Amino acid sequence: MRKRHFIATALGAAAAPVLAQGNAAASLKGPALLTVTGAVDKGNRGPFDPVLDQLMAKQKLSFAKAHAFDFAALAALPAITIKPTLEYDNKQHTLRGPLLADVLKAAGVTGDNVKVAMRAIDGYAPTISLADARKYRFIVATQLDGKPLPLGGLGPLWAVYEADKFPDMAAKPVSERFGLCPWGLYHIDAAQAA
């Protein structure tokens, strides 16, 4: 009987971390669209998994703790609307989504001296300071002209700002205003700057 009790206890202990991760993932209503890593205080998913996190593995990412957002979690954050002139057609478009700073805050990223690397599915990963993300009012856009951003287009998420509203950016040709704006955004690494 002791042997069976020992085996049951050992299996329960071994399964505890997996069950804890499963419970955290259960808080999401849909698939994770955005994973925030680095200086996060509010992790809700387990560490990097080289088997299940294939895209991240191919892009040489790794992390011990992260906060994942599905569409519902992003939609639950206060959203704002911006109307930048886009480089693709030189026309003004309406983009809507939560402020990048609010997304980071929801993940537990705190502090003023934070660098934010925003990674797109193609591996493009520009870095900005959290101060600049606030200054330029970057959003994590989920909608373009009232419709969800499609995968294979500019979405499903796009880190973007309204360049037309900032004289230093509006002075640039429209084709040079969005170098810090990865479309197809899926990962953000927030690191305390040295």
Backbone bond lengths (Angstrom), bond angles and torsions (degrees), N, CA, C in turn:
res aa  C-N    CA-C-N  psi(-1)  N-CA   C-N-CA  omega(-1)  CA-C   N-CA-C  phi
1 M - - - 1.440 - - 1.523 111.11 -
2 R 1.353 115.68 -38.96 1.460 119.88 179.48 1.535 110.76 -61.92
3 K 1.315 115.99 -36.07 1.459 120.61 -179.70 1.532 110.17 -63.16
4 R 1.328 116.77 -44.53 1.459 120.43 179.06 1.523 110.99 -65.19
5 H 1.320 117.35 -40.58 1.463 121.73 178.20 1.542 109.68 -62.10
6 F 1.340 116.08 -43.46 1.462 120.46 179.19 1.538 110.79 -61.66
7 I 1.325 116.65 -45.42 1.470 120.88 -179.37 1.524 110.29 -63.79
8 A 1.325 117.28 -44.32 1.469 120.60 179.11 1.521 110.86 -62.33
9 T 1.330 117.05 -41.73 1.465 121.32 179.19 1.522 110.28 -65.54
10 A 1.327 117.55 -44.19 1.462 121.79 -179.96 1.528 111.14 -63.46
11 L 1.330 117.56 -43.28 1.461 120.74 178.04 1.523 110.85 -64.21
12 G 1.317 116.99 -41.36 1.461 120.84 178.22 1.516 111.55 -62.27
13 A 1.325 117.07 -43.46 1.469 121.10 179.17 1.522 110.99 -65.69
14 A 1.317 117.03 -40.67 1.464 120.18 179.42 1.515 111.83 -67.13
15 A 1.326 117.11 -33.29 1.463 121.00 -178.03 1.519 112.86 -81.33
16 A 1.320 118.19 -16.88 1.468 120.89 -175.37 1.524 113.57 -55.80
17 P 1.360 119.77 -48.26 1.466 117.36 179.06 1.523 112.91 -63.32
18 V 1.319 117.91 -36.84 1.463 121.16 179.02 1.516 110.00 -66.03
19 L 1.330 116.87 -43.27 1.453 120.16 179.04 1.518 110.92 -65.49
20 A 1.327 116.95 -37.72 1.468 119.78 178.93 1.521 109.87 -63.08
21 Q 1.353 117.03 -41.82 1.462 119.75 177.73 1.518 110.35 -65.49
22 G 1.331 115.97 -40.89 1.457 119.26 179.70 1.515 111.51 -61.85
23 N 1.328 116.93 -39.69 1.462 120.14 178.46 1.520 110.75 -64.77
24 A 1.334 117.25 -40.25 1.462 119.79 179.23 1.524 109.88 -64.96
25 A 1.322 116.58 -43.57 1.462 119.64 179.80 1.522 110.94 -65.77
26 A 1.316 116.53 -28.59 1.464 120.22 -179.59 1.524 111.54 -66.35
27 S 1.341 117.45 -18.97 1.461 119.72 179.19 1.525 111.37 -69.64
28 L 1.311 117.42 -19.49 1.459 120.68 176.76 1.523 109.38 -83.31
29 K 1.326 115.63 142.16 1.463 119.98 -179.13 1.529 112.16 -90.16
30 G 1.315 115.98 -15.55 1.452 121.33 -179.33 1.519 109.43 -147.39
31 P 1.320 117.36 -172.66 1.462 119.43 -179.63 1.527 111.28 -66.96
32 A 1.311 115.50 146.90 1.464 120.54 177.49 1.529 109.03 -65.16
33 L 1.326 116.18 128.85 1.469 121.56 175.91 1.520 111.80 -101.97
34 L 1.332 116.38 -27.79 1.465 121.68 -175.99 1.514 108.70 -138.47
35 T 1.327 115.65 131.59 1.455 121.99 176.70 1.513 108.42 -119.46
36 V 1.334 116.20 125.06 1.457 122.17 178.05 1.523 107.48 -106.58
37 T 1.330 116.02 127.17 1.462 121.93 -178.65 1.528 109.53 -125.49
38 G 1.308 115.03 178.03 1.463 120.44 178.80 1.508 110.93 93.90
39 A 1.321 115.85 -124.02 1.471 122.20 -174.22 1.525 111.61 -81.32
40 V 1.337 117.01 55.27 1.460 121.21 179.01 1.530 109.09 -98.24
41 D 1.318 116.30 135.08 1.461 121.23 176.71 1.514 111.74 -98.69
42 K 1.327 118.03 -17.21 1.457 122.13 -174.94 1.524 110.65 -116.87
43 G 1.321 116.68 67.74 1.456 119.67 178.18 1.525 110.73 -69.17
44 N 1.313 116.25 141.71 1.466 120.25 176.78 1.524 112.14 -132.87
45 R 1.317 116.10 11.93 1.463 120.49 174.96 1.511 108.10 -141.52
46 G 1.294 115.93 166.62 1.451 120.52 -178.50 1.523 112.17 -76.14
47 P 1.330 116.00 -177.31 1.457 120.33 -179.71 1.536 112.03 -71.07
48 F 1.308 115.58 171.25 1.459 122.72 175.97 1.528 109.53 -49.71
49 D 1.311 115.74 133.73 1.458 122.29 178.15 1.526 107.38 -120.37
50 P 1.349 118.24 109.38 1.465 120.23 -175.49 1.528 114.13 -62.39
51 V 1.311 117.55 -17.95 1.461 120.49 178.65 1.523 110.70 -85.79
52 L 1.325 117.07 -48.44 1.462 120.74 -175.36 1.529 113.88 -87.13
53 D 1.325 117.81 -24.75 1.466 122.09 -179.54 1.531 110.21 -98.49
54 Q 1.319 116.44 57.83 1.460 122.00 -172.79 1.530 114.21 -60.92
55 L 1.315 117.67 -44.73 1.464 119.45 179.93 1.519 109.96 -62.62
56 M 1.318 116.71 -43.37 1.460 120.76 178.11 1.526 110.47 -63.17
57 A 1.317 117.80 -39.75 1.465 121.65 178.53 1.529 110.74 -62.15
58 K 1.314 116.50 -43.76 1.467 120.19 179.86 1.528 111.35 -65.62
59 Q 1.322 116.87 -27.02 1.465 120.39 179.06 1.530 111.54 -97.08
60 K 1.330 115.82 15.29 1.469 123.80 173.53 1.527 113.57 60.41
61 L 1.335 117.25 37.19 1.454 122.06 176.82 1.523 109.19 -93.72
62 S 1.308 115.77 154.14 1.452 122.25 175.03 1.522 107.92 -159.05
63 F 1.319 117.25 147.60 1.460 120.74 -179.78 1.517 109.46 -160.91
64 A 1.320 115.11 154.26 1.453 121.67 177.68 1.522 111.42 -94.48
65 K 1.331 116.55 -30.08 1.464 121.11 -177.01 1.519 108.66 -142.59
66 A 1.333 115.67 146.05 1.469 119.63 -179.10 1.522 109.74 -153.95
67 H 1.320 113.47 163.27 1.472 120.92 173.64 1.523 106.59 -122.63
68 A 1.317 115.80 122.26 1.466 121.36 -178.98 1.526 109.70 -103.30
69 F 1.328 115.59 144.42 1.457 123.06 176.95 1.518 108.82 -122.34
70 D 1.313 116.73 131.09 1.456 120.56 168.16 1.528 107.34 -96.60
71 F 1.323 116.97 -179.31 1.466 119.26 -178.09 1.527 111.34 -60.97
72 A 1.327 116.88 -40.96 1.471 120.25 -178.82 1.523 111.34 -62.89
73 A 1.323 117.46 -40.01 1.470 120.75 179.81 1.526 110.70 -65.83
74 L 1.328 116.98 -40.00 1.471 119.79 177.41 1.529 110.49 -68.64
75 A 1.322 116.41 -40.99 1.463 120.75 -179.39 1.529 111.96 -67.24
76 A 1.326 117.25 -23.22 1.463 120.89 179.41 1.528 112.33 -75.75
77 L 1.319 117.01 -16.98 1.471 120.67 177.84 1.526 109.29 -79.95
78 P 1.329 117.56 151.05 1.473 118.94 177.16 1.531 110.07 -58.13
79 A 1.311 116.38 132.67 1.471 121.31 -178.18 1.521 109.81 -107.54
80 I 1.315 114.63 150.40 1.462 120.91 173.07 1.525 108.35 -124.60
81 T 1.312 114.92 163.70 1.458 121.56 179.43 1.512 108.73 -116.68
82 I 1.326 115.74 134.32 1.466 121.60 174.71 1.521 108.27 -124.84
83 K 1.346 116.41 159.50 1.462 120.64 -177.88 1.529 110.82 -135.19
84 P 1.336 116.36 69.06 1.463 118.55 179.33 1.527 112.55 -79.59
85 T 1.316 114.94 156.69 1.467 121.21 169.04 1.523 105.72 -83.34
86 L 1.333 116.68 122.00 1.454 120.56 -175.07 1.521 111.72 -93.66
87 E 1.309 114.29 149.24 1.456 120.71 -177.13 1.523 113.84 -70.77
88 Y 1.315 117.59 -18.46 1.458 120.75 -173.78 1.515 113.54 -74.54
89 D 1.345 116.72 -29.32 1.464 119.73 178.97 1.534 112.55 -140.81
90 N 1.351 116.44 6.08 1.476 121.90 -179.06 1.528 112.16 55.60
91 K 1.331 116.46 33.30 1.462 121.45 177.60 1.523 109.32 -121.68
92 Q 1.318 115.12 154.90 1.452 121.00 176.04 1.526 109.45 -77.66
93 H 1.328 115.71 134.85 1.466 122.24 178.60 1.520 109.10 -130.67
94 T 1.312 115.81 156.18 1.455 122.12 178.39 1.527 109.00 -98.29
95 L 1.334 114.96 122.57 1.464 121.56 176.65 1.520 107.99 -118.55
96 R 1.328 115.99 143.28 1.464 119.82 -177.00 1.523 109.66 -137.53
97 G 1.328 115.50 141.57 1.462 121.78 177.04 1.511 110.11 168.84
98 P 1.329 117.11 175.21 1.456 120.49 -180.00 1.535 111.41 -74.64
99 L 1.315 115.20 154.38 1.461 119.60 173.87 1.528 109.02 -62.34
100 L 1.328 116.20 139.33 1.459 121.03 177.01 1.529 109.93 -56.13
101 A 1.323 117.58 -40.74 1.464 121.19 179.22 1.527 111.42 -60.76
102 D 1.328 117.90 -35.87 1.469 121.14 177.99 1.521 111.61 -70.97
103 V 1.317 117.19 -36.42 1.467 121.14 176.52 1.526 108.98 -62.85
104 L 1.337 116.09 -46.62 1.460 119.98 179.96 1.526 111.02 -63.77
105 K 1.318 116.70 -40.32 1.472 120.85 177.74 1.525 110.40 -61.49
106 A 1.331 117.54 -41.68 1.468 121.41 178.70 1.526 111.65 -63.30
107 A 1.334 116.77 -26.78 1.467 121.51 177.57 1.528 111.45 -85.67
108 G 1.331 116.35 -4.47 1.457 119.95 179.30 1.510 114.16 87.95
109 V 1.318 117.47 18.71 1.471 120.69 176.42 1.522 107.48 -80.80
110 T 1.319 115.98 122.05 1.459 121.30 -178.74 1.518 110.33 -128.56
111 G 1.313 115.36 166.44 1.457 120.32 177.31 1.508 111.53 103.73
112 D 1.318 114.82 157.00 1.459 120.76 -178.44 1.519 112.70 -96.07
113 N 1.313 117.50 -18.00 1.456 121.22 -174.67 1.531 110.59 -104.88
114 V 1.336 116.00 59.88 1.464 122.19 -175.25 1.523 109.75 -116.05
115 K 1.321 115.59 133.94 1.469 122.35 172.33 1.519 107.74 -101.08
116 V 1.326 116.08 137.44 1.460 122.25 -174.79 1.523 109.03 -120.08
117 A 1.337 116.21 113.40 1.466 121.69 175.02 1.522 107.21 -98.03
118 M 1.334 116.04 118.70 1.467 121.93 -177.06 1.527 108.32 -105.73
119 R 1.327 116.48 116.16 1.463 121.20 -172.50 1.523 111.81 -106.46
120 A 1.320 114.87 129.50 1.460 122.45 175.80 1.525 109.72 -91.66
121 I 1.314 115.77 164.80 1.465 119.46 -177.79 1.528 112.70 -62.88
122 D 1.341 117.89 -22.64 1.467 119.70 177.72 1.528 112.42 -85.68
123 G 1.344 117.34 1.63 1.457 121.66 178.22 1.519 114.54 96.81
124 Y 1.335 117.27 -11.51 1.463 120.54 178.46 1.524 108.30 -62.07
125 A 1.338 117.95 129.45 1.466 120.21 -172.99 1.527 111.93 -144.18
126 P 1.322 118.15 76.34 1.463 119.15 175.59 1.527 111.04 -69.32
127 T 1.317 115.55 152.42 1.462 121.55 -179.98 1.520 109.71 -119.06
128 I 1.325 115.40 135.56 1.462 121.98 174.37 1.524 108.08 -133.86
129 S 1.301 115.96 164.33 1.456 119.32 174.48 1.525 108.34 -82.62
130 L 1.313 115.75 154.81 1.462 119.67 175.43 1.526 109.50 -62.52
131 A 1.332 116.48 -33.46 1.472 120.36 177.29 1.528 110.44 -60.59
132 D 1.338 117.97 -42.40 1.466 120.50 177.97 1.522 111.88 -70.22
133 A 1.327 116.69 -35.06 1.475 119.39 176.28 1.528 109.87 -60.61
134 R 1.323 115.66 -38.00 1.474 119.77 177.29 1.527 110.64 -72.77
135 K 1.335 116.44 -45.95 1.473 121.21 -177.61 1.524 111.42 -57.74
136 Y 1.326 116.61 -47.12 1.467 121.12 -177.31 1.535 112.36 -88.54
137 R 1.318 116.47 -0.34 1.475 121.86 177.75 1.540 111.83 54.27
138 F 1.344 114.86 50.72 1.465 120.65 174.97 1.520 108.91 -58.51
139 I 1.317 116.19 140.98 1.456 121.52 172.58 1.525 109.22 -118.63
140 V 1.308 115.17 161.16 1.460 121.63 167.40 1.519 104.18 -99.83
141 A 1.313 115.64 92.47 1.464 120.99 -174.97 1.524 110.23 -70.07
142 T 1.329 114.39 134.34 1.459 122.02 175.52 1.528 111.10 -115.43
143 Q 1.353 115.56 -13.72 1.470 120.29 -178.24 1.523 110.70 -134.89
144 L 1.302 115.40 144.22 1.460 124.03 173.53 1.522 107.34 -126.40
145 D 1.317 116.10 120.55 1.467 121.69 -179.82 1.533 112.19 52.31
146 G 1.341 115.43 42.04 1.457 121.40 174.95 1.513 115.89 80.89
147 K 1.330 117.91 4.56 1.467 121.10 -179.48 1.520 109.38 -123.54
148 P 1.341 117.03 148.49 1.466 118.99 176.94 1.530 110.94 -58.79
149 L 1.325 115.58 142.12 1.467 120.40 176.44 1.527 108.77 -71.58
150 P 1.325 118.92 123.24 1.463 119.75 -176.94 1.531 112.94 -84.75
151 L 1.320 115.48 147.25 1.455 121.59 169.52 1.526 106.45 -66.46
152 G 1.295 116.70 134.66 1.458 120.60 -174.88 1.515 111.31 97.47
153 G 1.321 116.09 -13.54 1.465 123.25 173.42 1.525 107.16 -107.78
154 L 1.325 116.71 -116.27 1.455 121.82 178.47 1.527 112.15 -105.26
155 G 1.307 118.44 2.85 1.449 120.89 -172.13 1.509 113.79 -121.03
156 P 1.317 112.39 -162.50 1.457 127.69 14.13 1.534 114.36 -79.65
157 L 1.335 117.04 -10.14 1.463 121.13 177.72 1.515 109.70 -129.95
158 W 1.322 115.93 146.42 1.464 120.96 179.66 1.522 107.77 -141.31
159 A 1.327 117.03 121.47 1.466 121.71 173.32 1.523 106.75 -82.48
160 V 1.331 116.38 116.18 1.460 120.11 -171.12 1.524 109.98 -152.81
161 Y 1.308 116.26 161.09 1.456 121.17 178.56 1.521 108.91 -139.02
162 E 1.326 116.01 171.24 1.464 121.06 -178.53 1.521 109.17 -93.61
163 A 1.328 115.83 83.89 1.461 121.69 -174.70 1.525 112.69 -58.22
164 D 1.325 117.37 -30.92 1.468 121.09 -178.06 1.531 112.57 -59.85
165 K 1.334 117.65 -24.13 1.465 121.42 -175.17 1.526 113.84 -85.49
166 F 1.320 117.93 -7.11 1.460 121.25 -175.91 1.528 109.26 -117.13
167 P 1.330 117.05 114.83 1.474 120.69 -174.53 1.523 113.84 -52.81
168 D 1.345 117.72 -39.60 1.465 119.61 -179.75 1.520 112.07 -64.24
169 M 1.323 117.66 -31.14 1.464 121.28 178.73 1.529 111.64 -89.50
170 A 1.320 117.15 -38.42 1.468 120.99 -179.55 1.526 111.23 -64.33
171 A 1.334 117.34 -23.97 1.466 121.21 179.07 1.530 112.01 -72.58
172 K 1.326 116.85 -18.40 1.465 121.07 -179.95 1.524 109.78 -81.69
173 P 1.340 117.54 153.98 1.469 118.89 171.09 1.530 108.85 -58.77
174 V 1.325 117.22 146.40 1.462 120.86 -175.61 1.526 111.57 -56.76
175 S 1.311 118.44 -29.98 1.464 121.79 -179.67 1.526 112.79 -70.82
176 E 1.331 117.97 -11.35 1.467 121.64 -179.33 1.529 112.98 -109.93
177 R 1.307 118.65 5.54 1.463 121.34 -174.12 1.534 114.38 -87.47
178 F 1.320 117.98 -17.55 1.457 119.38 -168.94 1.525 114.22 -117.91
179 G 1.324 117.01 24.40 1.464 120.62 178.83 1.520 113.48 -63.19
180 L 1.325 117.45 -22.32 1.466 121.56 179.50 1.523 112.54 -98.29
181 C 1.331 116.34 17.00 1.475 121.13 -172.62 1.526 111.69 -120.44
182 P 1.322 117.83 85.54 1.468 118.71 -179.28 1.527 112.70 -75.51
183 W 1.330 116.48 124.48 1.458 120.30 171.75 1.522 106.70 -90.09
184 G 1.313 116.47 159.81 1.469 119.26 -172.41 1.525 110.21 70.38
185 L 1.332 116.84 30.02 1.465 122.78 -178.84 1.528 110.16 -63.33
186 Y 1.342 116.00 131.88 1.467 118.53 176.73 1.519 112.85 -138.06
187 H 1.337 118.03 -13.39 1.461 120.34 -176.48 1.520 110.16 -144.37
188 I 1.325 116.11 138.26 1.458 121.91 173.62 1.521 107.68 -128.83
189 D 1.329 116.40 128.78 1.452 120.78 173.22 1.515 108.33 -108.82
190 A 1.314 116.76 118.71 1.463 123.21 179.93 1.525 107.55 -103.64
191 A 1.321 116.48 117.69 1.465 121.00 -177.32 1.517 110.14 -124.76
192 Q 1.322 115.83 136.92 1.454 120.09 173.66 1.525 107.47 -65.70
193 A 1.331 116.99 123.97 1.467 121.44 179.90 1.534 109.03 -71.44
194 A 1.313 114.85 146.49 1.477 120.09 -179.01 1.513 111.44 -78.43
